[in-house]
Amino acid sequence: MGDVIQLGHEWTGAQWDWPLQHNDGVVKMVNTKEQFEVAFDCQFFTPKEIEVKVNNGHLVIHARHETRSDEHGQVTREINRSYKLPDDVDAKSLKSQLSARGILNISAQKK
């Protein structure tokens, strides 16, 4: 296989701001008196590859797809995200919806 070349990266806050430092309309978290809502981009995953559950007072989202080939090579993607549910969220009212554009929207009503 040839020599392995290590690449360094210069990361700054201005570059690494995904997903919750900006409310850009695609990735958002809303917590009002009436509703709790989380939405983020899952366009690379099919509905069967996305798991949403509540565990110990946390909303847990796991999305993963196996290695796929494209014109550039192979890619595997995985997202693990956890949100602490506010105490006034009715966890039994949680609903998730995946839009045709791949935006996963999860919402719940307040108690």
Backbone as XML, in Angstrom:
<?xml version="1.0"?>
<chain id="A" units="angstrom">
  <residue number="1" name="MET">
    <atom name="N" x="0.807" y="-1.180" z="0.000"/>
    <atom name="CA" x="0.000" y="0.000" z="0.000"/>
    <atom name="C" x="0.848" y="1.241" z="0.000"/>
  </residue>
  <residue number="2" name="GLY">
    <atom name="N" x="1.918" y="1.579" z="0.129"/>
    <atom name="CA" x="2.520" y="2.902" z="0.134"/>
    <atom name="C" x="2.547" y="3.512" z="1.521"/>
  </residue>
  <residue number="3" name="ASP">
    <atom name="N" x="3.227" y="4.638" z="1.581"/>
    <atom name="CA" x="3.379" y="5.338" z="2.853"/>
    <atom name="C" x="2.090" y="6.039" z="3.263"/>
  </residue>
  <residue number="4" name="VAL">
    <atom name="N" x="1.863" y="6.082" z="4.554"/>
    <atom name="CA" x="0.731" y="6.804" z="5.105"/>
    <atom name="C" x="1.168" y="8.234" z="5.354"/>
  </residue>
  <residue number="5" name="ILE">
    <atom name="N" x="0.391" y="9.178" z="4.893"/>
    <atom name="CA" x="0.698" y="10.593" z="5.084"/>
    <atom name="C" x="-0.327" y="11.182" z="6.040"/>
  </residue>
  <residue number="6" name="GLN">
    <atom name="N" x="0.144" y="11.711" z="7.144"/>
    <atom name="CA" x="-0.749" y="12.338" z="8.120"/>
    <atom name="C" x="-1.048" y="13.763" z="7.668"/>
  </residue>
  <residue number="7" name="LEU">
    <atom name="N" x="-2.315" y="14.135" z="7.705"/>
    <atom name="CA" x="-2.726" y="15.482" z="7.351"/>
    <atom name="C" x="-3.150" y="16.224" z="8.602"/>
  </residue>
  <residue number="8" name="GLY">
    <atom name="N" x="-2.685" y="17.436" z="8.735"/>
    <atom name="CA" x="-3.103" y="18.271" z="9.850"/>
    <atom name="C" x="-4.254" y="19.153" z="9.424"/>
  </residue>
  <residue number="9" name="HIS">
    <atom name="N" x="-5.020" y="19.633" z="10.386"/>
    <atom name="CA" x="-6.160" y="20.494" z="10.099"/>
    <atom name="C" x="-6.094" y="21.712" z="10.995"/>
  </residue>
  <residue number="10" name="GLU">
    <atom name="N" x="-6.410" y="22.840" z="10.438"/>
    <atom name="CA" x="-6.509" y="24.059" z="11.221"/>
    <atom name="C" x="-7.991" y="24.345" z="11.446"/>
  </residue>
  <residue number="11" name="TRP">
    <atom name="N" x="-8.468" y="24.030" z="12.636"/>
    <atom name="CA" x="-9.875" y="24.240" z="12.958"/>
    <atom name="C" x="-10.012" y="25.494" z="13.787"/>
  </residue>
  <residue number="12" name="THR">
    <atom name="N" x="-10.954" y="26.337" z="13.423"/>
    <atom name="CA" x="-11.279" y="27.500" z="14.242"/>
    <atom name="C" x="-12.775" y="27.483" z="14.492"/>
  </residue>
  <residue number="13" name="GLY">
    <atom name="N" x="-13.215" y="28.227" z="15.478"/>
    <atom name="CA" x="-14.639" y="28.278" z="15.790"/>
    <atom name="C" x="-15.479" y="28.713" z="14.607"/>
  </residue>
  <residue number="14" name="ALA">
    <atom name="N" x="-14.942" y="29.581" z="13.777"/>
    <atom name="CA" x="-15.702" y="30.061" z="12.624"/>
    <atom name="C" x="-15.931" y="28.954" z="11.603"/>
  </residue>
  <residue number="15" name="GLN">
    <atom name="N" x="-15.030" y="27.988" z="11.560"/>
    <atom name="CA" x="-15.195" y="26.894" z="10.613"/>
    <atom name="C" x="-16.036" y="25.760" z="11.189"/>
  </residue>
  <residue number="16" name="TRP">
    <atom name="N" x="-15.874" y="25.470" z="12.437"/>
    <atom name="CA" x="-16.513" y="24.297" z="13.048"/>
    <atom name="C" x="-17.707" y="24.746" z="13.876"/>
  </residue>
  <residue number="17" name="ASP">
    <atom name="N" x="-18.828" y="25.008" z="13.198"/>
    <atom name="CA" x="-19.992" y="25.513" z="13.912"/>
    <atom name="C" x="-21.219" y="24.629" z="13.747"/>
  </residue>
  <residue number="18" name="TRP">
    <atom name="N" x="-21.112" y="23.483" z="13.144"/>
    <atom name="CA" x="-22.262" y="22.619" z="12.923"/>
    <atom name="C" x="-22.443" y="21.723" z="14.126"/>
  </residue>
  <residue number="19" name="PRO">
    <atom name="N" x="-23.620" y="21.440" z="14.613"/>
    <atom name="CA" x="-24.900" y="21.857" z="14.100"/>
    <atom name="C" x="-25.637" y="22.875" z="14.943"/>
  </residue>
  <residue number="20" name="LEU">
    <atom name="N" x="-25.268" y="23.106" z="16.197"/>
    <atom name="CA" x="-26.174" y="23.886" z="17.039"/>
    <atom name="C" x="-25.715" y="25.301" z="17.364"/>
  </residue>
  <residue number="21" name="GLN">
    <atom name="N" x="-24.604" y="25.765" z="16.829"/>
    <atom name="CA" x="-24.181" y="27.118" z="17.152"/>
    <atom name="C" x="-24.935" y="28.161" z="16.342"/>
  </residue>
  <residue number="22" name="HIS">
    <atom name="N" x="-25.546" y="27.771" z="15.249"/>
    <atom name="CA" x="-26.343" y="28.689" z="14.445"/>
    <atom name="C" x="-27.715" y="28.074" z="14.215"/>
  </residue>
  <residue number="23" name="ASN">
    <atom name="N" x="-28.736" y="28.895" z="14.185"/>
    <atom name="CA" x="-30.069" y="28.430" z="13.831"/>
    <atom name="C" x="-30.263" y="28.794" z="12.367"/>
  </residue>
  <residue number="24" name="ASP">
    <atom name="N" x="-29.842" y="27.919" z="11.468"/>
    <atom name="CA" x="-29.824" y="28.233" z="10.041"/>
    <atom name="C" x="-31.064" y="27.740" z="9.313"/>
  </residue>
  <residue number="25" name="GLY">
    <atom name="N" x="-32.069" y="27.267" z="10.040"/>
    <atom name="CA" x="-33.295" y="26.816" z="9.398"/>
    <atom name="C" x="-33.254" y="25.359" z="9.006"/>
  </residue>
  <residue number="26" name="VAL">
    <atom name="N" x="-32.090" y="24.774" z="8.964"/>
    <atom name="CA" x="-31.971" y="23.352" z="8.655"/>
    <atom name="C" x="-31.710" y="22.578" z="9.936"/>
  </residue>
  <residue number="27" name="VAL">
    <atom name="N" x="-30.817" y="23.066" z="10.750"/>
    <atom name="CA" x="-30.516" y="22.444" z="12.030"/>
    <atom name="C" x="-31.001" y="23.396" z="13.103"/>
  </residue>
  <residue number="28" name="LYS">
    <atom name="N" x="-31.932" y="22.943" z="13.911"/>
    <atom name="CA" x="-32.460" y="23.848" z="14.926"/>
    <atom name="C" x="-32.912" y="23.095" z="16.166"/>
  </residue>
  <residue number="29" name="MET">
    <atom name="N" x="-33.001" y="23.837" z="17.253"/>
    <atom name="CA" x="-33.560" y="23.333" z="18.493"/>
    <atom name="C" x="-34.430" y="24.446" z="19.053"/>
  </residue>
  <residue number="30" name="VAL">
    <atom name="N" x="-35.692" y="24.147" z="19.299"/>
    <atom name="CA" x="-36.650" y="25.128" z="19.795"/>
    <atom name="C" x="-37.252" y="24.575" z="21.081"/>
  </residue>
  <residue number="31" name="ASN">
    <atom name="N" x="-37.289" y="25.403" z="22.104"/>
    <atom name="CA" x="-37.883" y="24.997" z="23.374"/>
    <atom name="C" x="-38.699" y="26.168" z="23.899"/>
  </residue>
  <residue number="32" name="THR">
    <atom name="N" x="-40.017" y="26.136" z="23.638"/>
    <atom name="CA" x="-40.915" y="27.194" z="24.100"/>
    <atom name="C" x="-41.823" y="26.638" z="25.187"/>
  </residue>
  <residue number="33" name="LYS">
    <atom name="N" x="-42.727" y="27.469" z="25.678"/>
    <atom name="CA" x="-43.694" y="27.009" z="26.684"/>
    <atom name="C" x="-44.647" y="25.972" z="26.124"/>
  </residue>
  <residue number="34" name="GLU">
    <atom name="N" x="-44.863" y="26.005" z="24.819"/>
    <atom name="CA" x="-45.840" y="25.116" z="24.194"/>
    <atom name="C" x="-45.239" y="23.856" z="23.575"/>
  </residue>
  <residue number="35" name="GLN">
    <atom name="N" x="-43.973" y="23.926" z="23.123"/>
    <atom name="CA" x="-43.446" y="22.819" z="22.337"/>
    <atom name="C" x="-41.919" y="22.730" z="22.420"/>
  </residue>
  <residue number="36" name="PHE">
    <atom name="N" x="-41.434" y="21.510" z="22.282"/>
    <atom name="CA" x="-40.008" y="21.207" z="22.154"/>
    <atom name="C" x="-39.809" y="20.637" z="20.754"/>
  </residue>
  <residue number="37" name="GLU">
    <atom name="N" x="-38.801" y="21.126" z="20.039"/>
    <atom name="CA" x="-38.580" y="20.657" z="18.671"/>
    <atom name="C" x="-37.095" y="20.635" z="18.346"/>
  </residue>
  <residue number="38" name="VAL">
    <atom name="N" x="-36.675" y="19.567" z="17.682"/>
    <atom name="CA" x="-35.305" y="19.417" z="17.204"/>
    <atom name="C" x="-35.394" y="18.999" z="15.744"/>
  </residue>
  <residue number="39" name="ALA">
    <atom name="N" x="-34.543" y="19.599" z="14.904"/>
    <atom name="CA" x="-34.520" y="19.226" z="13.487"/>
    <atom name="C" x="-33.085" y="19.259" z="12.994"/>
  </residue>
  <residue number="40" name="PHE">
    <atom name="N" x="-32.720" y="18.274" z="12.190"/>
    <atom name="CA" x="-31.402" y="18.320" z="11.570"/>
    <atom name="C" x="-31.359" y="17.502" z="10.295"/>
  </residue>
  <residue number="41" name="ASP">
    <atom name="N" x="-30.300" y="17.720" z="9.551"/>
    <atom name="CA" x="-30.147" y="17.173" z="8.215"/>
    <atom name="C" x="-29.750" y="15.702" z="8.266"/>
  </residue>
  <residue number="42" name="CYS">
    <atom name="N" x="-30.608" y="14.844" z="7.711"/>
    <atom name="CA" x="-30.332" y="13.404" z="7.619"/>
    <atom name="C" x="-30.422" y="12.942" z="6.163"/>
  </residue>
  <residue number="43" name="GLN">
    <atom name="N" x="-30.102" y="13.824" z="5.228"/>
    <atom name="CA" x="-30.332" y="13.533" z="3.823"/>
    <atom name="C" x="-29.554" y="12.325" z="3.306"/>
  </residue>
  <residue number="44" name="PHE">
    <atom name="N" x="-28.509" y="11.902" z="3.980"/>
    <atom name="CA" x="-27.720" y="10.774" z="3.510"/>
    <atom name="C" x="-28.224" y="9.437" z="4.039"/>
  </residue>
  <residue number="45" name="PHE">
    <atom name="N" x="-29.325" y="9.457" z="4.811"/>
    <atom name="CA" x="-29.825" y="8.240" z="5.442"/>
    <atom name="C" x="-31.254" y="7.944" z="4.994"/>
  </residue>
  <residue number="46" name="THR">
    <atom name="N" x="-31.574" y="6.651" z="4.899"/>
    <atom name="CA" x="-32.942" y="6.238" z="4.623"/>
    <atom name="C" x="-33.682" y="6.124" z="5.959"/>
  </residue>
  <residue number="47" name="PRO">
    <atom name="N" x="-35.016" y="6.114" z="5.938"/>
    <atom name="CA" x="-35.753" y="5.985" z="7.208"/>
    <atom name="C" x="-35.352" y="4.744" z="8.010"/>
  </residue>
  <residue number="48" name="LYS">
    <atom name="N" x="-35.031" y="3.648" z="7.346"/>
    <atom name="CA" x="-34.650" y="2.425" z="8.060"/>
    <atom name="C" x="-33.293" y="2.549" z="8.743"/>
  </residue>
  <residue number="49" name="GLU">
    <atom name="N" x="-32.483" y="3.535" z="8.349"/>
    <atom name="CA" x="-31.151" y="3.722" z="8.919"/>
    <atom name="C" x="-31.138" y="4.710" z="10.085"/>
  </residue>
  <residue number="50" name="ILE">
    <atom name="N" x="-32.320" y="5.233" z="10.445"/>
    <atom name="CA" x="-32.426" y="6.238" z="11.504"/>
    <atom name="C" x="-33.204" y="5.660" z="12.676"/>
  </residue>
  <residue number="51" name="GLU">
    <atom name="N" x="-32.632" y="5.760" z="13.875"/>
    <atom name="CA" x="-33.288" y="5.286" z="15.096"/>
    <atom name="C" x="-33.469" y="6.463" z="16.049"/>
  </residue>
  <residue number="52" name="VAL">
    <atom name="N" x="-34.682" y="6.638" z="16.555"/>
    <atom name="CA" x="-34.997" y="7.702" z="17.508"/>
    <atom name="C" x="-35.605" y="7.042" z="18.733"/>
  </residue>
  <residue number="53" name="LYS">
    <atom name="N" x="-35.060" y="7.363" z="19.924"/>
    <atom name="CA" x="-35.608" y="6.782" z="21.146"/>
    <atom name="C" x="-35.373" y="7.726" z="22.323"/>
  </residue>
  <residue number="54" name="VAL">
    <atom name="N" x="-36.054" y="7.449" z="23.421"/>
    <atom name="CA" x="-35.847" y="8.172" z="24.665"/>
    <atom name="C" x="-35.187" y="7.208" z="25.634"/>
  </residue>
  <residue number="55" name="ASN">
    <atom name="N" x="-34.075" y="7.668" z="26.246"/>
    <atom name="CA" x="-33.341" y="6.824" z="27.176"/>
    <atom name="C" x="-32.896" y="7.689" z="28.353"/>
  </residue>
  <residue number="56" name="ASN">
    <atom name="N" x="-33.407" y="7.387" z="29.527"/>
    <atom name="CA" x="-32.994" y="8.091" z="30.747"/>
    <atom name="C" x="-33.170" y="9.603" z="30.651"/>
  </residue>
  <residue number="57" name="GLY">
    <atom name="N" x="-34.291" y="10.049" z="30.105"/>
    <atom name="CA" x="-34.559" y="11.466" z="30.008"/>
    <atom name="C" x="-33.846" y="12.183" z="28.874"/>
  </residue>
  <residue number="58" name="HIS">
    <atom name="N" x="-33.239" y="11.426" z="27.977"/>
    <atom name="CA" x="-32.549" y="11.995" z="26.836"/>
    <atom name="C" x="-33.186" y="11.498" z="25.535"/>
  </residue>
  <residue number="59" name="LEU">
    <atom name="N" x="-33.317" y="12.402" z="24.586"/>
    <atom name="CA" x="-33.717" y="12.042" z="23.230"/>
    <atom name="C" x="-32.444" y="11.600" z="22.520"/>
  </residue>
  <residue number="60" name="VAL">
    <atom name="N" x="-32.441" y="10.378" z="22.019"/>
    <atom name="CA" x="-31.244" y="9.812" z="21.396"/>
    <atom name="C" x="-31.545" y="9.529" z="19.930"/>
  </residue>
  <residue number="61" name="ILE">
    <atom name="N" x="-30.693" y="10.052" z="19.050"/>
    <atom name="CA" x="-30.841" y="9.853" z="17.614"/>
    <atom name="C" x="-29.576" y="9.180" z="17.102"/>
  </residue>
  <residue number="62" name="HIS">
    <atom name="N" x="-29.762" y="8.075" z="16.411"/>
    <atom name="CA" x="-28.641" y="7.341" z="15.824"/>
    <atom name="C" x="-28.968" y="7.062" z="14.363"/>
  </residue>
  <residue number="63" name="ALA">
    <atom name="N" x="-28.095" y="7.504" z="13.484"/>
    <atom name="CA" x="-28.267" y="7.254" z="12.055"/>
    <atom name="C" x="-26.954" y="6.692" z="11.518"/>
  </residue>
  <residue number="64" name="ARG">
    <atom name="N" x="-27.059" y="5.613" z="10.734"/>
    <atom name="CA" x="-25.842" y="4.991" z="10.206"/>
    <atom name="C" x="-26.162" y="4.276" z="8.911"/>
  </residue>
  <residue number="65" name="HIS">
    <atom name="N" x="-25.253" y="4.406" z="7.971"/>
    <atom name="CA" x="-25.360" y="3.557" z="6.791"/>
    <atom name="C" x="-24.018" y="2.884" z="6.541"/>
  </residue>
  <residue number="66" name="GLU">
    <atom name="N" x="-24.107" y="1.689" z="5.998"/>
    <atom name="CA" x="-22.912" y="0.897" z="5.705"/>
    <atom name="C" x="-22.099" y="1.572" z="4.606"/>
  </residue>
  <residue number="67" name="THR">
    <atom name="N" x="-20.948" y="1.060" z="4.361"/>
    <atom name="CA" x="-20.058" y="1.602" z="3.339"/>
    <atom name="C" x="-20.732" y="1.562" z="1.975"/>
  </residue>
  <residue number="68" name="ARG">
    <atom name="N" x="-20.696" y="2.702" z="1.307"/>
    <atom name="CA" x="-21.251" y="2.825" z="-0.042"/>
    <atom name="C" x="-20.157" y="3.356" z="-0.957"/>
  </residue>
  <residue number="69" name="SER">
    <atom name="N" x="-20.228" y="2.954" z="-2.208"/>
    <atom name="CA" x="-19.272" y="3.437" z="-3.198"/>
    <atom name="C" x="-19.912" y="4.529" z="-4.036"/>
  </residue>
  <residue number="70" name="ASP">
    <atom name="N" x="-19.107" y="5.534" z="-4.377"/>
    <atom name="CA" x="-19.542" y="6.552" z="-5.323"/>
    <atom name="C" x="-18.385" y="6.842" z="-6.269"/>
  </residue>
  <residue number="71" name="GLU">
    <atom name="N" x="-18.511" y="7.892" z="-7.053"/>
    <atom name="CA" x="-17.479" y="8.170" z="-8.054"/>
    <atom name="C" x="-16.141" y="8.574" z="-7.435"/>
  </residue>
  <residue number="72" name="HIS">
    <atom name="N" x="-16.138" y="8.912" z="-6.141"/>
    <atom name="CA" x="-14.908" y="9.351" z="-5.477"/>
    <atom name="C" x="-14.268" y="8.257" z="-4.628"/>
  </residue>
  <residue number="73" name="GLY">
    <atom name="N" x="-14.970" y="7.182" z="-4.382"/>
    <atom name="CA" x="-14.444" y="6.112" z="-3.529"/>
    <atom name="C" x="-15.546" y="5.539" z="-2.665"/>
  </residue>
  <residue number="74" name="GLN">
    <atom name="N" x="-15.228" y="5.285" z="-1.405"/>
    <atom name="CA" x="-16.190" y="4.696" z="-0.485"/>
    <atom name="C" x="-16.422" y="5.622" z="0.701"/>
  </residue>
  <residue number="75" name="VAL">
    <atom name="N" x="-17.647" y="5.576" z="1.237"/>
    <atom name="CA" x="-17.987" y="6.409" z="2.378"/>
    <atom name="C" x="-18.912" y="5.640" z="3.322"/>
  </residue>
  <residue number="76" name="THR">
    <atom name="N" x="-18.678" y="5.818" z="4.617"/>
    <atom name="CA" x="-19.571" y="5.325" z="5.662"/>
    <atom name="C" x="-19.927" y="6.518" z="6.520"/>
  </residue>
  <residue number="77" name="ARG">
    <atom name="N" x="-21.200" y="6.683" z="6.832"/>
    <atom name="CA" x="-21.632" y="7.812" z="7.649"/>
    <atom name="C" x="-22.351" y="7.314" z="8.889"/>
  </residue>
  <residue number="78" name="GLU">
    <atom name="N" x="-22.143" y="8.038" z="9.993"/>
    <atom name="CA" x="-22.829" y="7.713" z="11.237"/>
    <atom name="C" x="-22.981" y="8.984" z="12.057"/>
  </residue>
  <residue number="79" name="ILE">
    <atom name="N" x="-24.170" y="9.176" z="12.617"/>
    <atom name="CA" x="-24.455" y="10.307" z="13.499"/>
    <atom name="C" x="-25.018" y="9.750" z="14.796"/>
  </residue>
  <residue number="80" name="ASN">
    <atom name="N" x="-24.464" y="10.179" z="15.907"/>
    <atom name="CA" x="-25.012" y="9.899" z="17.230"/>
    <atom name="C" x="-25.250" y="11.241" z="17.891"/>
  </residue>
  <residue number="81" name="ARG">
    <atom name="N" x="-26.481" y="11.502" z="18.280"/>
    <atom name="CA" x="-26.796" y="12.775" z="18.911"/>
    <atom name="C" x="-27.743" y="12.515" z="20.071"/>
  </residue>
  <residue number="82" name="SER">
    <atom name="N" x="-27.512" y="13.233" z="21.164"/>
    <atom name="CA" x="-28.343" y="13.087" z="22.349"/>
    <atom name="C" x="-28.705" y="14.476" z="22.871"/>
  </residue>
  <residue number="83" name="TYR">
    <atom name="N" x="-29.981" y="14.667" z="23.196"/>
    <atom name="CA" x="-30.468" y="15.922" z="23.755"/>
    <atom name="C" x="-31.136" y="15.622" z="25.084"/>
  </residue>
  <residue number="84" name="LYS">
    <atom name="N" x="-30.772" y="16.342" z="26.135"/>
    <atom name="CA" x="-31.476" y="16.188" z="27.401"/>
    <atom name="C" x="-32.852" y="16.826" z="27.240"/>
  </residue>
  <residue number="85" name="LEU">
    <atom name="N" x="-33.878" y="16.055" z="27.500"/>
    <atom name="CA" x="-35.235" y="16.574" z="27.404"/>
    <atom name="C" x="-35.520" y="17.481" z="28.598"/>
  </residue>
  <residue number="86" name="PRO">
    <atom name="N" x="-36.060" y="18.670" z="28.357"/>
    <atom name="CA" x="-36.463" y="19.526" z="29.478"/>
    <atom name="C" x="-37.484" y="18.794" z="30.353"/>
  </residue>
  <residue number="87" name="ASP">
    <atom name="N" x="-37.496" y="19.124" z="31.632"/>
    <atom name="CA" x="-38.381" y="18.432" z="32.575"/>
    <atom name="C" x="-39.853" y="18.554" z="32.220"/>
  </residue>
  <residue number="88" name="ASP">
    <atom name="N" x="-40.238" y="19.633" z="31.524"/>
    <atom name="CA" x="-41.657" y="19.832" z="31.223"/>
    <atom name="C" x="-42.091" y="19.234" z="29.881"/>
  </residue>
  <residue number="89" name="VAL">
    <atom name="N" x="-41.234" y="18.437" z="29.245"/>
    <atom name="CA" x="-41.594" y="17.779" z="27.978"/>
    <atom name="C" x="-42.359" y="16.495" z="28.265"/>
  </residue>
  <residue number="90" name="ASP">
    <atom name="N" x="-43.462" y="16.303" z="27.556"/>
    <atom name="CA" x="-44.226" y="15.068" z="27.640"/>
    <atom name="C" x="-43.608" y="14.066" z="26.665"/>
  </residue>
  <residue number="91" name="ALA">
    <atom name="N" x="-42.747" y="13.188" z="27.159"/>
    <atom name="CA" x="-42.009" y="12.249" z="26.302"/>
    <atom name="C" x="-42.947" y="11.342" z="25.509"/>
  </residue>
  <residue number="92" name="LYS">
    <atom name="N" x="-44.135" y="11.091" z="26.039"/>
    <atom name="CA" x="-45.088" y="10.230" z="25.331"/>
    <atom name="C" x="-45.662" y="10.911" z="24.092"/>
  </residue>
  <residue number="93" name="SER">
    <atom name="N" x="-45.514" y="12.227" z="23.997"/>
    <atom name="CA" x="-46.038" y="12.948" z="22.835"/>
    <atom name="C" x="-44.993" y="13.139" z="21.732"/>
  </residue>
  <residue number="94" name="LEU">
    <atom name="N" x="-43.783" y="12.611" z="21.931"/>
    <atom name="CA" x="-42.731" y="12.769" z="20.929"/>
    <atom name="C" x="-43.144" y="12.146" z="19.598"/>
  </residue>
  <residue number="95" name="LYS">
    <atom name="N" x="-42.902" y="12.909" z="18.521"/>
    <atom name="CA" x="-43.181" y="12.435" z="17.169"/>
    <atom name="C" x="-41.975" y="12.771" z="16.307"/>
  </residue>
  <residue number="96" name="SER">
    <atom name="N" x="-41.633" y="11.865" z="15.396"/>
    <atom name="CA" x="-40.548" y="12.167" z="14.465"/>
    <atom name="C" x="-41.070" y="12.035" z="13.044"/>
  </residue>
  <residue number="97" name="GLN">
    <atom name="N" x="-40.516" y="12.889" z="12.185"/>
    <atom name="CA" x="-40.930" y="12.903" z="10.786"/>
    <atom name="C" x="-39.703" y="13.199" z="9.940"/>
  </residue>
  <residue number="98" name="LEU">
    <atom name="N" x="-39.523" y="12.425" z="8.880"/>
    <atom name="CA" x="-38.423" y="12.637" z="7.947"/>
    <atom name="C" x="-39.016" y="13.201" z="6.666"/>
  </residue>
  <residue number="99" name="SER">
    <atom name="N" x="-38.609" y="14.412" z="6.299"/>
    <atom name="CA" x="-39.161" y="15.056" z="5.108"/>
    <atom name="C" x="-38.551" y="14.438" z="3.851"/>
  </residue>
  <residue number="100" name="ALA">
    <atom name="N" x="-39.160" y="14.733" z="2.717"/>
    <atom name="CA" x="-38.650" y="14.240" z="1.435"/>
    <atom name="C" x="-37.257" y="14.790" z="1.153"/>
  </residue>
  <residue number="101" name="ARG">
    <atom name="N" x="-36.898" y="15.931" z="1.747"/>
    <atom name="CA" x="-35.574" y="16.527" z="1.555"/>
    <atom name="C" x="-34.559" y="16.012" z="2.565"/>
  </residue>
  <residue number="102" name="GLY">
    <atom name="N" x="-34.982" y="15.096" z="3.452"/>
    <atom name="CA" x="-34.053" y="14.481" z="4.392"/>
    <atom name="C" x="-33.869" y="15.224" z="5.697"/>
  </residue>
  <residue number="103" name="ILE">
    <atom name="N" x="-34.809" y="16.100" z="6.045"/>
    <atom name="CA" x="-34.736" y="16.799" z="7.326"/>
    <atom name="C" x="-35.536" y="16.002" z="8.356"/>
  </residue>
  <residue number="104" name="LEU">
    <atom name="N" x="-34.872" y="15.564" z="9.413"/>
    <atom name="CA" x="-35.525" y="14.835" z="10.502"/>
    <atom name="C" x="-36.035" y="15.855" z="11.500"/>
  </residue>
  <residue number="105" name="ASN">
    <atom name="N" x="-37.329" y="15.851" z="11.742"/>
    <atom name="CA" x="-37.967" y="16.782" z="12.677"/>
    <atom name="C" x="-38.587" y="15.975" z="13.807"/>
  </residue>
  <residue number="106" name="ILE">
    <atom name="N" x="-38.198" y="16.283" z="15.034"/>
    <atom name="CA" x="-38.728" y="15.596" z="16.214"/>
    <atom name="C" x="-39.348" y="16.651" z="17.116"/>
  </residue>
  <residue number="107" name="SER">
    <atom name="N" x="-40.601" y="16.431" z="17.493"/>
    <atom name="CA" x="-41.286" y="17.419" z="18.320"/>
    <atom name="C" x="-42.055" y="16.734" z="19.436"/>
  </residue>
  <residue number="108" name="ALA">
    <atom name="N" x="-42.316" y="17.498" z="20.484"/>
    <atom name="CA" x="-43.095" y="17.005" z="21.622"/>
    <atom name="C" x="-43.843" y="18.178" z="22.231"/>
  </residue>
  <residue number="109" name="GLN">
    <atom name="N" x="-44.965" y="17.849" z="22.862"/>
    <atom name="CA" x="-45.732" y="18.857" z="23.563"/>
    <atom name="C" x="-45.228" y="18.947" z="24.994"/>
  </residue>
  <residue number="110" name="LYS">
    <atom name="N" x="-45.591" y="20.021" z="25.640"/>
    <atom name="CA" x="-45.224" y="20.216" z="27.042"/>
    <atom name="C" x="-46.321" y="19.645" z="27.939"/>
  </residue>
  <residue number="111" name="LYS">
    <atom name="N" x="-45.954" y="19.310" z="29.171"/>
    <atom name="CA" x="-46.907" y="18.743" z="30.127"/>
    <atom name="C" x="-47.878" y="19.799" z="30.586"/>
  </residue>
</chain>
